[in-house]
Amino acid sequence: MPCLIARLTADGLQPAAYTADSLAEAARFEPRDGVYTVTNTYHTFKVLKLDAHLDRLENSARLANIPLTLDRARLRASLRAMIERAGFGDVRFRVTVPANAPDELIVSVEPFKPLSPSLVESGVRVITVANAARHNASAKTTDWMHDRDAIQKTLPHGVYDAVLLDGDGYLLENLAANFYAILDGELRTAGGGVLPGIAQQIVFEIAPEFLPIKRTAVHISEIARISEAFLTSASRGIVPIIQIDVHMLGDGKPGERTHAIRGAYQRWVETHIEAL
């Protein structure tokens, strides 16, 4: 089923000059110089922390020196119209701001595919990638959509994602997610050099109920001591990690505290979704 893609111009929604079967495929047609945000809907026309996404989109534009004036009410109305037109039910959507035409947004929607329950129950394997820290990491820029695709294609079979290392060997973030590790009774995550996540905002609110948070990246030399780990993104929520490189975490199954934080996350989502 193809995704629906449009340009939001001064004259309203206009058809894009290309078609694609997914957001990933559509990204190949989008400019390398721009900023974007991605999330999904709930019950067709409800969203979670959309204003936080748009706040970050505006901040990304400032960091990338893109003059963006965002009409949020108009964008919300256009998204509702596209979702209704597409008829997919729940969708995953991307809003892209091209640097050369910041007054013409690219809006793309595809059917939303929730995370497989079996993947959550079994956890995922990840590997580290050396010297992969992103330039201007605090901005969600379109060049990274293209660059990360090259890394994704090199992942070995059975590896779900990669964790980017800086030049000193600190674990920063995943290809499109924030990374967390439980080490010495603390929840550790990089405090800088990463994109601040929207799902991460929720984790920072709920996790202190279970253990203290330390915004300091884990070093690659500490991986063997990690008891649990997980990643977060707006469209996936919390994904347990059971192996990093050759190191199996704990007993090789998602840990109790990861499950507890994920349960609290799901409850938070259910009580905070709002109308688009």
Contacts in CASP RR format, 6 or more apart in sequence:
PFRMAT RR
TARGET T0000
AUTHOR 0000-0000-0000
METHOD contacts of the structure
MODEL  1
MPCLIARLTADGLQPAAYTADSLAEAARFEPRDGVYTVTNTYHTFKVLKL
DAHLDRLENSARLANIPLTLDRARLRASLRAMIERAGFGDVRFRVTVPAN
APDELIVSVEPFKPLSPSLVESGVRVITVANAARHNASAKTTDWMHDRDA
IQKTLPHGVYDAVLLDGDGYLLENLAANFYAILDGELRTAGGGVLPGIAQ
QIVFEIAPEFLPIKRTAVHISEIARISEAFLTSASRGIVPIIQIDVHMLG
DGKPGERTHAIRGAYQRWVETHIEAL
1 21 0 8 1.000
1 88 0 8 1.000
1 110 0 8 1.000
1 111 0 8 1.000
2 19 0 8 1.000
2 20 0 8 1.000
2 21 0 8 1.000
3 20 0 8 1.000
3 21 0 8 1.000
3 22 0 8 1.000
3 23 0 8 1.000
3 25 0 8 1.000
3 26 0 8 1.000
3 86 0 8 1.000
3 108 0 8 1.000
3 109 0 8 1.000
3 110 0 8 1.000
4 82 0 8 1.000
4 85 0 8 1.000
4 86 0 8 1.000
4 108 0 8 1.000
4 109 0 8 1.000
4 110 0 8 1.000
5 15 0 8 1.000
5 16 0 8 1.000
5 18 0 8 1.000
5 19 0 8 1.000
5 20 0 8 1.000
5 26 0 8 1.000
5 106 0 8 1.000
5 107 0 8 1.000
5 108 0 8 1.000
5 109 0 8 1.000
6 13 0 8 1.000
6 14 0 8 1.000
6 15 0 8 1.000
6 16 0 8 1.000
6 78 0 8 1.000
6 82 0 8 1.000
6 106 0 8 1.000
6 107 0 8 1.000
6 108 0 8 1.000
7 13 0 8 1.000
7 14 0 8 1.000
7 15 0 8 1.000
7 16 0 8 1.000
7 104 0 8 1.000
7 105 0 8 1.000
7 106 0 8 1.000
7 107 0 8 1.000
8 14 0 8 1.000
8 74 0 8 1.000
8 75 0 8 1.000
8 78 0 8 1.000
8 104 0 8 1.000
8 105 0 8 1.000
8 106 0 8 1.000
8 107 0 8 1.000
9 103 0 8 1.000
9 104 0 8 1.000
10 103 0 8 1.000
12 78 0 8 1.000
13 78 0 8 1.000
13 81 0 8 1.000
13 82 0 8 1.000
13 107 0 8 1.000
16 29 0 8 1.000
16 106 0 8 1.000
16 108 0 8 1.000
18 26 0 8 1.000
18 29 0 8 1.000
20 26 0 8 1.000
20 28 0 8 1.000
20 29 0 8 1.000
20 108 0 8 1.000
22 110 0 8 1.000
23 38 0 8 1.000
23 92 0 8 1.000
23 93 0 8 1.000
23 94 0 8 1.000
23 108 0 8 1.000
23 110 0 8 1.000
24 149 0 8 1.000
26 94 0 8 1.000
26 108 0 8 1.000
27 94 0 8 1.000
27 142 0 8 1.000
27 145 0 8 1.000
27 146 0 8 1.000
27 149 0 8 1.000
28 146 0 8 1.000
30 36 0 8 1.000
30 96 0 8 1.000
30 98 0 8 1.000
30 106 0 8 1.000
30 142 0 8 1.000
30 145 0 8 1.000
31 98 0 8 1.000
31 99 0 8 1.000
31 100 0 8 1.000
31 142 0 8 1.000
32 142 0 8 1.000
32 143 0 8 1.000
32 146 0 8 1.000
33 98 0 8 1.000
33 99 0 8 1.000
33 100 0 8 1.000
33 142 0 8 1.000
33 143 0 8 1.000
34 64 0 8 1.000
34 66 0 8 1.000
34 96 0 8 1.000
34 97 0 8 1.000
34 98 0 8 1.000
34 99 0 8 1.000
34 141 0 8 1.000
34 142 0 8 1.000
34 143 0 8 1.000
35 57 0 8 1.000
35 60 0 8 1.000
35 61 0 8 1.000
35 64 0 8 1.000
35 66 0 8 1.000
35 68 0 8 1.000
35 96 0 8 1.000
35 97 0 8 1.000
35 99 0 8 1.000
35 139 0 8 1.000
35 140 0 8 1.000
35 141 0 8 1.000
35 142 0 8 1.000
36 57 0 8 1.000
36 60 0 8 1.000
36 94 0 8 1.000
36 95 0 8 1.000
36 96 0 8 1.000
36 97 0 8 1.000
36 140 0 8 1.000
36 141 0 8 1.000
36 142 0 8 1.000
36 145 0 8 1.000
37 53 0 8 1.000
37 54 0 8 1.000
37 56 0 8 1.000
37 57 0 8 1.000
37 60 0 8 1.000
37 94 0 8 1.000
37 95 0 8 1.000
37 140 0 8 1.000
38 92 0 8 1.000
38 93 0 8 1.000
38 94 0 8 1.000
38 234 0 8 1.000
38 235 0 8 1.000
39 47 0 8 1.000
39 48 0 8 1.000
39 49 0 8 1.000
39 50 0 8 1.000
39 53 0 8 1.000
39 92 0 8 1.000
39 93 0 8 1.000
39 198 0 8 1.000
39 234 0 8 1.000
39 235 0 8 1.000
40 90 0 8 1.000
40 91 0 8 1.000
40 92 0 8 1.000
40 93 0 8 1.000
40 112 0 8 1.000
40 234 0 8 1.000
40 235 0 8 1.000
41 47 0 8 1.000
41 83 0 8 1.000
41 89 0 8 1.000
41 90 0 8 1.000
41 91 0 8 1.000
41 93 0 8 1.000
41 112 0 8 1.000
41 276 0 8 1.000
42 48 0 8 1.000
42 90 0 8 1.000
42 269 0 8 1.000
42 273 0 8 1.000
43 90 0 8 1.000
43 273 0 8 1.000
44 83 0 8 1.000
44 89 0 8 1.000
44 90 0 8 1.000
44 91 0 8 1.000
45 80 0 8 1.000
45 83 0 8 1.000
45 275 0 8 1.000
45 276 0 8 1.000
46 273 0 8 1.000
46 274 0 8 1.000
46 275 0 8 1.000
46 276 0 8 1.000
47 273 0 8 1.000
47 274 0 8 1.000
47 275 0 8 1.000
47 276 0 8 1.000
48 198 0 8 1.000
48 234 0 8 1.000
48 269 0 8 1.000
48 272 0 8 1.000
48 273 0 8 1.000
48 274 0 8 1.000
49 198 0 8 1.000
49 201 0 8 1.000
49 202 0 8 1.000
49 234 0 8 1.000
49 272 0 8 1.000
50 76 0 8 1.000
50 274 0 8 1.000
50 276 0 8 1.000
51 72 0 8 1.000
52 198 0 8 1.000
52 201 0 8 1.000
53 198 0 8 1.000
53 234 0 8 1.000
54 70 0 8 1.000
54 72 0 8 1.000
54 75 0 8 1.000
56 140 0 8 1.000
56 196 0 8 1.000
56 197 0 8 1.000
56 198 0 8 1.000
57 68 0 8 1.000
57 70 0 8 1.000
57 95 0 8 1.000
57 97 0 8 1.000
57 140 0 8 1.000
58 68 0 8 1.000
58 70 0 8 1.000
59 138 0 8 1.000
59 139 0 8 1.000
60 138 0 8 1.000
60 139 0 8 1.000
60 140 0 8 1.000
60 141 0 8 1.000
61 67 0 8 1.000
61 68 0 8 1.000
61 97 0 8 1.000
61 102 0 8 1.000
62 68 0 8 1.000
63 136 0 8 1.000
63 138 0 8 1.000
63 139 0 8 1.000
64 99 0 8 1.000
64 136 0 8 1.000
64 139 0 8 1.000
64 141 0 8 1.000
66 97 0 8 1.000
66 99 0 8 1.000
66 102 0 8 1.000
67 102 0 8 1.000
68 97 0 8 1.000
68 102 0 8 1.000
69 102 0 8 1.000
69 103 0 8 1.000
75 95 0 8 1.000
75 105 0 8 1.000
75 107 0 8 1.000
76 276 0 8 1.000
78 107 0 8 1.000
79 93 0 8 1.000
79 107 0 8 1.000
79 109 0 8 1.000
79 276 0 8 1.000
80 276 0 8 1.000
82 93 0 8 1.000
82 107 0 8 1.000
82 109 0 8 1.000
83 89 0 8 1.000
83 91 0 8 1.000
83 93 0 8 1.000
83 109 0 8 1.000
83 276 0 8 1.000
86 109 0 8 1.000
88 109 0 8 1.000
88 110 0 8 1.000
88 111 0 8 1.000
88 112 0 8 1.000
89 111 0 8 1.000
89 112 0 8 1.000
90 111 0 8 1.000
90 112 0 8 1.000
91 109 0 8 1.000
91 110 0 8 1.000
91 111 0 8 1.000
91 112 0 8 1.000
92 109 0 8 1.000
92 110 0 8 1.000
92 111 0 8 1.000
92 112 0 8 1.000
92 113 0 8 1.000
92 235 0 8 1.000
93 107 0 8 1.000
93 108 0 8 1.000
93 109 0 8 1.000
93 110 0 8 1.000
94 106 0 8 1.000
94 107 0 8 1.000
94 108 0 8 1.000
95 105 0 8 1.000
95 106 0 8 1.000
95 107 0 8 1.000
96 105 0 8 1.000
96 106 0 8 1.000
96 107 0 8 1.000
96 108 0 8 1.000
96 142 0 8 1.000
97 105 0 8 1.000
97 106 0 8 1.000
98 104 0 8 1.000
98 106 0 8 1.000
98 142 0 8 1.000
112 235 0 8 1.000
115 236 0 8 1.000
115 237 0 8 1.000
115 239 0 8 1.000
119 160 0 8 1.000
119 239 0 8 1.000
120 239 0 8 1.000
120 240 0 8 1.000
120 254 0 8 1.000
120 262 0 8 1.000
121 254 0 8 1.000
122 242 0 8 1.000
122 253 0 8 1.000
122 254 0 8 1.000
123 239 0 8 1.000
123 240 0 8 1.000
123 241 0 8 1.000
123 242 0 8 1.000
123 253 0 8 1.000
123 254 0 8 1.000
124 160 0 8 1.000
124 161 0 8 1.000
124 239 0 8 1.000
124 240 0 8 1.000
124 241 0 8 1.000
124 242 0 8 1.000
124 243 0 8 1.000
125 158 0 8 1.000
125 159 0 8 1.000
125 160 0 8 1.000
125 241 0 8 1.000
125 242 0 8 1.000
125 243 0 8 1.000
125 244 0 8 1.000
126 159 0 8 1.000
126 160 0 8 1.000
126 161 0 8 1.000
126 162 0 8 1.000
126 163 0 8 1.000
126 174 0 8 1.000
126 231 0 8 1.000
126 241 0 8 1.000
126 243 0 8 1.000
126 244 0 8 1.000
127 155 0 8 1.000
127 156 0 8 1.000
127 159 0 8 1.000
127 162 0 8 1.000
127 163 0 8 1.000
127 244 0 8 1.000
127 245 0 8 1.000
128 162 0 8 1.000
128 163 0 8 1.000
128 164 0 8 1.000
128 165 0 8 1.000
128 171 0 8 1.000
128 220 0 8 1.000
128 223 0 8 1.000
128 244 0 8 1.000
128 245 0 8 1.000
129 151 0 8 1.000
129 162 0 8 1.000
129 163 0 8 1.000
129 164 0 8 1.000
129 165 0 8 1.000
130 165 0 8 1.000
130 167 0 8 1.000
130 169 0 8 1.000
131 165 0 8 1.000
131 166 0 8 1.000
131 167 0 8 1.000
132 151 0 8 1.000
132 162 0 8 1.000
132 164 0 8 1.000
132 165 0 8 1.000
133 164 0 8 1.000
133 165 0 8 1.000
133 166 0 8 1.000
133 167 0 8 1.000
133 172 0 8 1.000
133 193 0 8 1.000
134 144 0 8 1.000
134 147 0 8 1.000
134 164 0 8 1.000
134 173 0 8 1.000
134 193 0 8 1.000
134 195 0 8 1.000
137 172 0 8 1.000
137 173 0 8 1.000
137 192 0 8 1.000
137 193 0 8 1.000
137 194 0 8 1.000
137 195 0 8 1.000
138 192 0 8 1.000
138 193 0 8 1.000
138 194 0 8 1.000
138 195 0 8 1.000
138 196 0 8 1.000
139 195 0 8 1.000
140 195 0 8 1.000
148 175 0 8 1.000
148 176 0 8 1.000
151 162 0 8 1.000
151 175 0 8 1.000
152 162 0 8 1.000
152 175 0 8 1.000
155 161 0 8 1.000
155 162 0 8 1.000
160 239 0 8 1.000
161 174 0 8 1.000
161 175 0 8 1.000
161 177 0 8 1.000
161 231 0 8 1.000
162 174 0 8 1.000
162 175 0 8 1.000
163 171 0 8 1.000
163 172 0 8 1.000
163 173 0 8 1.000
163 174 0 8 1.000
163 179 0 8 1.000
163 244 0 8 1.000
164 171 0 8 1.000
164 172 0 8 1.000
164 173 0 8 1.000
164 174 0 8 1.000
164 175 0 8 1.000
165 171 0 8 1.000
165 172 0 8 1.000
165 220 0 8 1.000
166 172 0 8 1.000
166 193 0 8 1.000
166 217 0 8 1.000
168 219 0 8 1.000
169 219 0 8 1.000
169 220 0 8 1.000
170 190 0 8 1.000
170 217 0 8 1.000
170 218 0 8 1.000
170 219 0 8 1.000
170 220 0 8 1.000
171 179 0 8 1.000
171 181 0 8 1.000
171 190 0 8 1.000
171 217 0 8 1.000
171 218 0 8 1.000
171 219 0 8 1.000
171 220 0 8 1.000
171 223 0 8 1.000
172 179 0 8 1.000
172 190 0 8 1.000
172 192 0 8 1.000
172 193 0 8 1.000
172 194 0 8 1.000
172 217 0 8 1.000
173 179 0 8 1.000
173 190 0 8 1.000
173 193 0 8 1.000
173 194 0 8 1.000
173 195 0 8 1.000
174 231 0 8 1.000
174 233 0 8 1.000
176 233 0 8 1.000
177 199 0 8 1.000
177 231 0 8 1.000
177 232 0 8 1.000
177 233 0 8 1.000
177 236 0 8 1.000
177 239 0 8 1.000
178 189 0 8 1.000
178 190 0 8 1.000
178 194 0 8 1.000
178 195 0 8 1.000
178 197 0 8 1.000
178 199 0 8 1.000
178 200 0 8 1.000
178 203 0 8 1.000
178 231 0 8 1.000
178 232 0 8 1.000
178 233 0 8 1.000
179 189 0 8 1.000
179 190 0 8 1.000
179 229 0 8 1.000
179 231 0 8 1.000
180 187 0 8 1.000
180 188 0 8 1.000
180 189 0 8 1.000
180 203 0 8 1.000
180 229 0 8 1.000
180 230 0 8 1.000
180 231 0 8 1.000
180 232 0 8 1.000
181 187 0 8 1.000
181 188 0 8 1.000
181 189 0 8 1.000
181 218 0 8 1.000
181 226 0 8 1.000
181 228 0 8 1.000
181 229 0 8 1.000
182 188 0 8 1.000
182 211 0 8 1.000
182 226 0 8 1.000
182 227 0 8 1.000
182 228 0 8 1.000
182 229 0 8 1.000
182 257 0 8 1.000
182 258 0 8 1.000
183 218 0 8 1.000
183 222 0 8 1.000
183 225 0 8 1.000
183 226 0 8 1.000
183 227 0 8 1.000
184 225 0 8 1.000
185 211 0 8 1.000
185 212 0 8 1.000
185 227 0 8 1.000
186 211 0 8 1.000
186 212 0 8 1.000
186 213 0 8 1.000
186 214 0 8 1.000
187 207 0 8 1.000
187 210 0 8 1.000
187 211 0 8 1.000
187 212 0 8 1.000
187 213 0 8 1.000
187 214 0 8 1.000
187 261 0 8 1.000
188 214 0 8 1.000
188 215 0 8 1.000
188 216 0 8 1.000
188 217 0 8 1.000
188 218 0 8 1.000
189 200 0 8 1.000
189 213 0 8 1.000
189 214 0 8 1.000
189 215 0 8 1.000
189 217 0 8 1.000
190 215 0 8 1.000
190 216 0 8 1.000
190 217 0 8 1.000
191 215 0 8 1.000
191 216 0 8 1.000
191 217 0 8 1.000
192 215 0 8 1.000
192 217 0 8 1.000
197 232 0 8 1.000
197 233 0 8 1.000
197 234 0 8 1.000
198 234 0 8 1.000
199 232 0 8 1.000
199 233 0 8 1.000
199 234 0 8 1.000
199 236 0 8 1.000
199 237 0 8 1.000
199 238 0 8 1.000
199 265 0 8 1.000
200 232 0 8 1.000
202 265 0 8 1.000
202 268 0 8 1.000
202 269 0 8 1.000
203 232 0 8 1.000
203 238 0 8 1.000
203 261 0 8 1.000
203 265 0 8 1.000
204 213 0 8 1.000
205 268 0 8 1.000
206 261 0 8 1.000
206 264 0 8 1.000
206 265 0 8 1.000
206 268 0 8 1.000
207 213 0 8 1.000
207 261 0 8 1.000
207 264 0 8 1.000
209 264 0 8 1.000
210 257 0 8 1.000
210 260 0 8 1.000
210 261 0 8 1.000
210 264 0 8 1.000
211 257 0 8 1.000
218 226 0 8 1.000
223 244 0 8 1.000
223 245 0 8 1.000
223 247 0 8 1.000
224 247 0 8 1.000
226 244 0 8 1.000
226 247 0 8 1.000
226 249 0 8 1.000
227 249 0 8 1.000
227 250 0 8 1.000
227 255 0 8 1.000
228 240 0 8 1.000
228 241 0 8 1.000
228 249 0 8 1.000
228 250 0 8 1.000
228 254 0 8 1.000
228 255 0 8 1.000
228 257 0 8 1.000
228 258 0 8 1.000
229 240 0 8 1.000
229 241 0 8 1.000
229 244 0 8 1.000
229 249 0 8 1.000
229 258 0 8 1.000
230 238 0 8 1.000
230 239 0 8 1.000
230 240 0 8 1.000
230 241 0 8 1.000
230 254 0 8 1.000
230 258 0 8 1.000
230 261 0 8 1.000
230 262 0 8 1.000
231 238 0 8 1.000
231 239 0 8 1.000
231 241 0 8 1.000
232 238 0 8 1.000
232 239 0 8 1.000
233 239 0 8 1.000
237 262 0 8 1.000
237 265 0 8 1.000
238 258 0 8 1.000
238 261 0 8 1.000
238 262 0 8 1.000
238 265 0 8 1.000
240 254 0 8 1.000
240 255 0 8 1.000
240 258 0 8 1.000
240 259 0 8 1.000
240 262 0 8 1.000
241 249 0 8 1.000
242 248 0 8 1.000
242 249 0 8 1.000
242 250 0 8 1.000
242 252 0 8 1.000
242 253 0 8 1.000
242 254 0 8 1.000
243 249 0 8 1.000
243 252 0 8 1.000
END
